[in-house]
Amino acid sequence: MSEEKLRDYFDGRLTPKELTSDLKDSQKRTSYDVTTVYIKNIEDGEFEVKKEHLLQLCEDVITANLH
């Protein structure tokens, strides 16, 4: 997973399905109850995650658009 794709999702340029696909190979189970997600840092500046972004993420998980 990359921060750029996450930014694009929050900006509406990437669908929940595309974000799910990007996340797929970035997770690794590190113990029986812990999963670590590896994220490639953004290369072109910074992106501030706001409350609205987290609400969007939660909404997509609740409605099963993102899993």
Backbone torsions as a table, in degrees:
resi	resn	phi	psi	omega
1	MET	NA	147.9	178.7
2	SER	-124.8	149.6	176.1
3	GLU	-62.5	-31.4	179.0
4	GLU	-62.8	-41.7	178.6
5	LYS	-67.7	-38.6	177.6
6	LEU	-63.6	-43.3	176.0
7	ARG	-59.3	-44.6	179.9
8	ASP	-62.9	-38.0	176.0
9	TYR	-62.0	-47.4	-179.7
10	PHE	-65.4	-29.9	178.8
11	ASP	-86.0	-0.8	178.0
12	GLY	83.9	11.1	-180.0
13	ARG	-95.3	-2.5	-179.6
14	LEU	-136.3	131.1	-178.9
15	THR	-76.8	160.4	175.1
16	PRO	-56.5	-37.4	178.9
17	LYS	-63.5	-40.9	178.8
18	GLU	-67.9	-37.2	177.1
19	LEU	-66.3	-41.0	177.3
20	THR	-59.0	-42.5	179.4
21	SER	-63.4	-40.8	179.5
22	ASP	-67.4	-32.8	-178.5
23	LEU	-76.0	-25.2	-171.0
24	LYS	-49.3	-49.7	-174.7
25	ASP	-93.2	7.1	-176.9
26	SER	-100.5	0.0	-179.1
27	GLN	-99.3	139.7	177.7
28	LYS	-139.5	127.5	176.7
29	ARG	-74.5	120.6	-176.9
30	THR	-103.1	-13.6	170.9
31	SER	-161.0	-179.2	-173.5
32	TYR	-63.1	-24.5	-179.3
33	ASP	-126.9	17.9	-178.7
34	VAL	-129.8	130.9	172.9
35	THR	-120.4	129.0	179.5
36	THR	-103.3	138.0	177.8
37	VAL	-110.5	124.3	179.1
38	TYR	-95.8	127.4	-174.9
39	ILE	-125.1	129.2	176.1
40	LYS	-79.3	126.9	-178.5
41	ASN	-63.9	150.5	177.6
42	ILE	-67.9	141.6	-176.2
43	GLU	-101.3	-22.1	-174.7
44	ASP	-111.0	64.1	177.0
45	GLY	100.4	-149.6	-178.0
46	GLU	-129.7	162.6	176.2
47	PHE	-138.1	127.2	-179.4
48	GLU	-92.8	121.7	176.2
49	VAL	-83.3	124.2	-177.0
50	LYS	-108.8	169.2	179.6
51	LYS	-54.3	-40.7	-179.4
52	GLU	-61.4	-36.0	179.2
53	HIS	-66.1	-43.3	179.5
54	LEU	-66.1	-37.0	176.3
55	LEU	-64.7	-40.6	177.0
56	GLN	-61.2	-44.7	179.3
57	LEU	-61.1	-47.5	178.5
58	CYS	-61.2	-43.4	-179.9
59	GLU	-61.2	-43.1	179.4
60	ASP	-66.9	-32.2	176.5
61	VAL	-71.9	-45.9	-178.3
62	ILE	-61.4	-40.1	-178.3
63	THR	-86.8	7.8	177.1
64	ALA	63.8	24.2	173.5
65	ASN	-81.7	-20.8	-178.2
66	LEU	-132.7	126.2	-179.6
67	HIS	-153.5	NA	NA
